[in-house]
Amino acid sequence: MKHTLKYIFTLLILSGLYACNGDVFVDEVKLPLTEATLSGDGDTLTLRFNTPEWSLINAYKGEEIYGLYGQFYTLDGTDMGITKCHLEDKGKIVVKDLGQELILVRPNDRELQVYIGDNPTGNPFLFSVLIGNKNHYGKEQEIRFTQSPGSGYVIDRIEYNLIPESVGTEIFEDNYLLCLNSSGEPEVRTYNLNEWMRRHIYLSCATSTHFAQTDDGLPSIELPSADISQGLKPGNDRIEYFQNGNALVEMSVQPPFMKTMTLQPGITEIRRIAEYQVYSADYTLYLRNAKTGKPHTVQGTLRSKTPTRTIGFYLNHQENDK
């Protein structure tokens, strides 16, 4: 009986000690590092832990407080659906909606592999992972990563895919010419209103892209043909590529549209009214890393507004100040 009471008393003491210090029987997770710099042209880093009791709690972009999500796969490639970036056991997460490639893999109980693709921007890319202990919450530790800017891309080609429902005609007016008559008398002049016309090109892309500096200057793209009566085909015009904005391509329309008008003394603005063919096309820009040659693609939308004929004009006159 005495030995039985002693045994029970010992168990109570041990239980009390465990309750007071929960770390006694828990393997402490020691981080292999707390910060790391990765190459902007793609990199791989393997983190090795001192215990199998670690877990990936989540991953974060920059200073954002909301964790990232990704497609979860088993190591044999079975797609298990979308989840937050959490790994307690073996598996792989392909992070989504990040603007670049980031893959987190737990190949075994003691390693976390970090794969990151090209940094497509000209700025450092920041992200972090939160590491915890499987059996002891509240012991999370952060590892911060900085990916350097990449070497940039060069353009191989661009391909367009017409959006059929976007095709149509519209009427626009523009400033054809600003004329000065300083003779003091009305003057009769004749102009070809189908000259000095402009094709409007609008580019829209959600992805920021860093281009390598070359001797050829700024990167340029080939525009699709203005005339799509025979389908969307490559054109003869080129413009400098930009992410979002508007470019003008000077052009003339045949046959000439000759008009004779009387210009009063002073300044007269000739306002031209013309018909335009409009359409939109999705584009894919095929790039390659200037250093590694690794291919990369960017998707966006082009909108073309091309004058087809002048249908009229009117004059805005302003007399000389006396």
RODOPA-915507 format. One record per residue (C-alpha): z, x, y; residue in three letters. Coordinates in steps of 0.25 Angstrom, whole numbers, plus 5000, padded with zeros to 4 digits. Example, Ala and Ser with C-alpha at 12.3 -4.5 7.8 and 13.67 -1.06 7.14 Angstrom:
REM RODOPA-915507
503150494982ALA;502950554996SER;
This chain:
REM RODOPA-915507
500050005000MET;500350115009LYS;499050185007HIS;498350055009THR;498950035023LEU;498650175027LYS;497150155023TYR;497150035031ILE;497750095043PHE;496750215042THR;495650115043LEU;496250045055LEU;496350175062ILE;494950215059LEU;494450085063SER;495150095077GLY;494550235079LEU;493150185076TYR;493350065086ALA;493850155097CYS;492750255095ASN;491450195090GLY;490650335091ASP;491450395079VAL;490550345069PHE;489250335077VAL;488250445077ASP;487950485092GLU;486550485096VAL;486150615103LYS;484850615111LEU;483950725108PRO;483650725123LEU;483750625135THR;482550665143GLU;481150705139ALA;479750735146THR;478550695139LEU;477050735141SER;476250645149GLY;475050665139ASP;475850605128GLY;477050655120ASP;477950645108THR;479450665108LEU;480350655096THR;481850625098LEU;482750675087ARG;484150605086PHE;485450665080ASN;485750535072THR;484950425066PRO;485850325073GLU;484950325086TRP;484050205090SER;483050185101LEU;483550075110ILE;482450055119ASN;481450125128ALA;481250115143TYR;480150145153LYS;480650225166GLY;481850155172GLU;481550015166GLU;482749945160ILE;481949865151TYR;481549925138GLY;480149945132LEU;479549875121TYR;478549915110GLY;477849885097GLN;478749925086PHE;478149985073TYR;478750035060THR;478450175056LEU;477350125047ASP;476650055058GLY;477149905056THR;477149835069ASP;478549765071MET;478249705085GLY;478749725099ILE;480149775101THR;480949855112LYS;480950005110CYS;482050005100HIS;482150085087LEU;483350095077GLU;482450125065ASP;481150195062LYS;479950135070GLY;478950155082LYS;478850075095ILE;477550085103VAL;478050045117VAL;477249935124LYS;476849915139ASP;477150055144LEU;475850095149GLY;475750215139GLN;476050245125GLU;477550265120LEU;477950255106ILE;479350275100LEU;479550305086VAL;480750325077ARG;480150395065PRO;481550425058ASN;483050405061ASP;483150525070ARG;481950525079GLU;481250455090LEU;479850495093GLN;479250465107VAL;477750455109TYR;477150435122ILE;475650435126GLY;474950485139ASP;475650455152ASN;474450375159PRO;475050385173THR;475250505182GLY;476750475183ASN;477950515173PRO;478250405163PHE;479750375160LEU;480350315149PHE;481650315140SER;482250285127VAL;483650235124LEU;484250285112ILE;485550225105GLY;486450235093ASN;486150125082LYS;487550105080ASN;488150115093HIS;487650045105TYR;487950095119GLY;487550235116LYS;486150225121GLU;485550355127GLN;484250365135GLU;483050465133ILE;482150475145ARG;480750515145PHE;479750565156THR;478250575152GLN;477550665162SER;476150615168PRO;474950635159GLY;473750725161SER;472950595165GLY;471750535160TYR;470250555161VAL;469250435160ILE;468350435148ASP;467650295150ARG;467950145154ILE;467550025147GLU;467449885152TYR;467549745146ASN;467049625154LEU;467949505156ILE;466849395155PRO;467649285163GLU;467749375175SER;466249385178VAL;465849305190GLY;465249305204THR;466049295217GLU;465649295232ILE;466349405241PHE;466049445255GLU;466249585261ASP;465949665273ASN;464549715273TYR;464449795286LEU;465149805299LEU;464049815310CYS;464149865324LEU;463149815335ASN;463449895347SER;462049865354SER;462549755362GLY;461449665357GLU;461349585343PRO;460649675332GLU;459849625320VAL;460149705308ARG;459749695293THR;460649725281TYR;460549725266ASN;461849655262LEU;461649695248ASN;462049835252GLU;463349905253TRP;463949805243MET;465249845234ARG;465549825220ARG;467049795219HIS;467849855207ILE;469249815204TYR;470049895193LEU;471449845188SER;472249925177CYS;473749915174ALA;473750055169THR;473950175178SER;473150295173THR;473350445177HIS;471950515178PHE;471850665176ALA;471350745188GLN;469950795185THR;468850865193ASP;468050735193ASP;468950665203GLY;469550535201LEU;469250465187PRO;468050355188SER;467550245179ILE;466250185177GLU;466150035182LEU;465449925174PRO;464149875179SER;464149775190ALA;463149695184ASP;463649625171ILE;462449535168SER;462249615156GLN;463649635153GLY;464649745157LEU;464049875157LYS;464350015163PRO;463950035177GLY;463550145186ASN;464650145196ASP;465950225194ARG;467250215202ILE;468550295202GLU;469550235192TYR;470850165198PHE;471950085191GLN;471849965201ASN;471049935213GLY;469649915219ASN;468350005220ALA;467049975227LEU;465750015223VAL;464550015233GLU;463349945229MET;462049875233SER;461449745228VAL;459949725226GLN;459149665232PRO;459449685246PRO;460049565254PHE;459449595268MET;460049515280LYS;459749525295THR;460849495305MET;461149495319THR;462349585323LEU;462949555337GLN;463549665345PRO;464849715340GLY;465349725326ILE;464849635315THR;465349625301GLU;464349585290ILE;465049505279ARG;464249505266ARG;464449395256ILE;464049435242ALA;464049385227GLU;464849475217TYR;464849475202GLN;466349495197VAL;466849535184TYR;468049595177SER;468149695165ALA;469249755157ASP;469149905156TYR;469650015147THR;469750155153LEU;469650265142TYR;470450385146LEU;470950515140ARG;472050605143ASN;471550725151ALA;472450825143LYS;472550765129THR;471250685128GLY;472050565123LYS;471350435126PRO;471950325134HIS;471450185139THR;471750105151VAL;471349955153GLN;471049885166GLY;470149785173THR;468949805182LEU;468349695191ARG;467049705197SER;466449635209LYS;464949665212THR;464049615223PRO;462849545217THR;462149495230ARG;462449465244THR;462349315248ILE;462749315263GLY;463349375275PHE;464049345288TYR;464349425301LEU;465749445307ASN;465449485322HIS;466349555332GLN;465949585346GLU;466149715353ASN;467349725361ASP;467049715376LYS;
